[in-house]
Amino acid sequence: MPVEVIGIDHVYVAVRDMERSEEFYDRVMAVLGFRKRQGTIGGDPHFFYYGRHFAYSLRPAREGTPNHDPYAPGLHHFCFRVVDEEAVDRAASELAEAGVEATEPRYYPEYGPDYYATFFEDPDGIRLEVMNFRELRRKIMYDWETREVRVPGKFYSPRPPHRSAEGPG
């Protein structure tokens, strides 16, 4: 039986300019209900934004490192899931009021029939998203142990793939 991951505890993001990023994330995380703390780790300043489910932390990037590229190996984007489309609308509106430039919320049928989101970027070009809690995700989350989840063109099984004594495959 595999070890079940019950959530994400924290995400660390290295940023080029702590002051600029703090100002940006203070606005974003206030809209999303996160609380802020500060501290140092290894002598470096850190900002910790705590939500009910996980922490999103900022640390300084090392000097001489390349800028973030979402199409290089590493993080492409980070998505904050909210309860429904109305919450996406509220987040987009409040982000705009806080001076954060975000896309108009809309459906993205290329990602899923009920995929509703707004997108924006942090000062280092890290792509951020606020998305509704989609029906497929609900089924996977709440029906994980009870049944297989089927949607057109996709199949999700609660059982791990079979492995032979010789290894995978």
C-alpha positions in Angstrom: 0.0 0.0 0.0 1.5 3.4 -1.0 2.1 6.2 1.5 -0.8 8.7 1.1 0.1 12.3 0.7 -2.6 14.3 2.5 -1.6 17.7 1.3 1.1 20.2 0.4 2.7 21.6 3.6 4.7 24.4 2.1 6.2 25.9 -1.1 9.4 27.9 -1.2 9.9 30.5 -4.0 13.3 32.2 -4.5 12.9 35.8 -5.5 15.3 38.3 -7.0 14.2 41.4 -4.9 12.8 40.6 -1.5 11.3 44.1 -1.0 9.6 44.2 -4.3 8.2 40.6 -3.9 7.1 41.3 -0.3 5.1 44.3 -1.5 3.5 42.2 -4.3 2.8 39.1 -2.2 1.4 41.1 0.7 -1.3 42.3 -1.6 -2.0 38.9 -3.2 -1.9 36.8 -0.1 -4.2 39.3 1.8 -6.8 38.7 -0.9 -6.4 34.9 -0.6 -6.6 34.9 3.2 -3.0 34.1 4.1 -1.3 35.5 7.2 2.3 36.7 7.2 5.3 36.1 9.4 9.0 36.9 8.9 12.1 35.1 10.0 15.6 34.1 9.0 16.9 30.7 7.9 20.7 30.3 7.4 21.1 34.0 7.9 18.8 34.8 4.9 15.5 36.8 5.4 12.3 34.8 4.7 8.7 35.8 4.4 6.1 33.1 5.3 2.5 33.4 4.1 0.4 30.9 6.0 -3.0 29.7 4.8 -5.3 27.2 6.4 -3.9 24.4 4.2 -0.2 25.3 3.4 2.5 27.9 3.6 3.9 29.9 0.7 7.3 31.2 1.5 9.7 33.7 -0.1 13.5 33.5 0.2 16.2 35.5 -1.6 17.6 34.0 -4.9 21.3 33.5 -5.0 23.3 36.2 -6.8 24.3 35.3 -10.4 21.5 32.8 -10.9 19.4 33.0 -14.1 15.9 34.5 -14.0 12.8 32.4 -13.8 11.8 30.7 -17.0 8.5 28.8 -16.9 9.5 26.7 -19.9 12.9 25.6 -18.4 13.1 22.6 -16.0 11.4 23.6 -12.8 8.1 25.2 -11.8 5.8 26.2 -14.7 3.1 27.8 -12.6 1.4 27.6 -9.2 -2.4 27.3 -8.8 -4.5 28.3 -5.8 -7.7 26.4 -5.7 -10.8 28.1 -4.4 -14.3 26.7 -3.8 -16.2 27.8 -6.9 -16.4 30.3 -9.8 -17.8 33.0 -7.6 -14.7 32.9 -5.4 -12.5 33.1 -8.6 -14.5 36.2 -9.6 -14.1 37.7 -6.1 -10.3 37.0 -6.1 -9.9 38.6 -9.5 -11.8 41.7 -8.5 -10.0 42.1 -5.2 -6.6 41.5 -6.9 -7.4 44.3 -9.3 -8.5 46.5 -6.4 -5.1 45.8 -4.8 -3.3 46.8 -8.0 -2.4 43.3 -9.2 -2.9 42.9 -13.0 -4.8 39.6 -13.6 -6.7 38.2 -16.5 -10.5 38.4 -16.6 -11.8 35.2 -15.1 -13.2 32.8 -17.7 -13.8 29.2 -18.6 -10.9 27.4 -20.2 -12.5 24.4 -22.0 -9.2 23.3 -23.4 -8.3 22.3 -19.8 -11.7 21.0 -18.8 -15.3 21.8 -19.3 -15.7 23.5 -15.9 -12.2 24.9 -15.6 -12.6 28.6 -14.5 -9.6 30.7 -13.6 -7.7 34.0 -13.6 -4.0 34.2 -14.2 -1.3 36.7 -13.1 2.5 36.8 -12.6 4.7 37.8 -9.7 7.6 40.3 -10.1 10.0 37.5 -11.1 7.7 36.1 -13.8 6.3 33.1 -11.8 2.9 32.4 -13.2 0.1 32.2 -10.6 -3.5 31.1 -11.0 -6.7 31.1 -9.0 -9.0 28.3 -10.1 -12.3 26.8 -9.1 -12.7 23.4 -7.4 -13.6 21.5 -10.5 -16.0 18.5 -10.6 -13.3 16.1 -11.7 -11.0 17.1 -8.8 -14.0 16.7 -6.4 -14.6 13.2 -7.7 -11.0 12.2 -7.5 -10.7 13.7 -4.0 -14.0 12.4 -2.4 -14.4 9.2 -4.3 -10.7 8.1 -4.2 -11.2 4.9 -2.3 -14.7 4.0 -3.4 -14.5 3.8 -7.2 -12.7 4.5 -10.4 -13.2 8.0 -11.8 -14.0 8.1 -15.5 -14.4 11.2 -17.6 -14.3 11.3 -21.5 -10.8 10.6 -22.6 -9.4 10.1 -19.1 -9.3 7.3 -16.6 -8.3 7.6 -12.9 -8.0 4.4 -10.8 -7.8 4.2 -7.0 -5.4 1.2 -7.4 -1.7 1.7 -8.1 -0.4 0.2 -11.3 0.5 -3.5 -11.2 4.2 -4.2 -10.9 5.9 -7.5 -11.6 8.8 -9.0 -9.6 11.1 -7.8 -12.4 10.1 -4.2 -11.8 7.7 -1.7 -13.5 5.9 -2.7 -16.6 
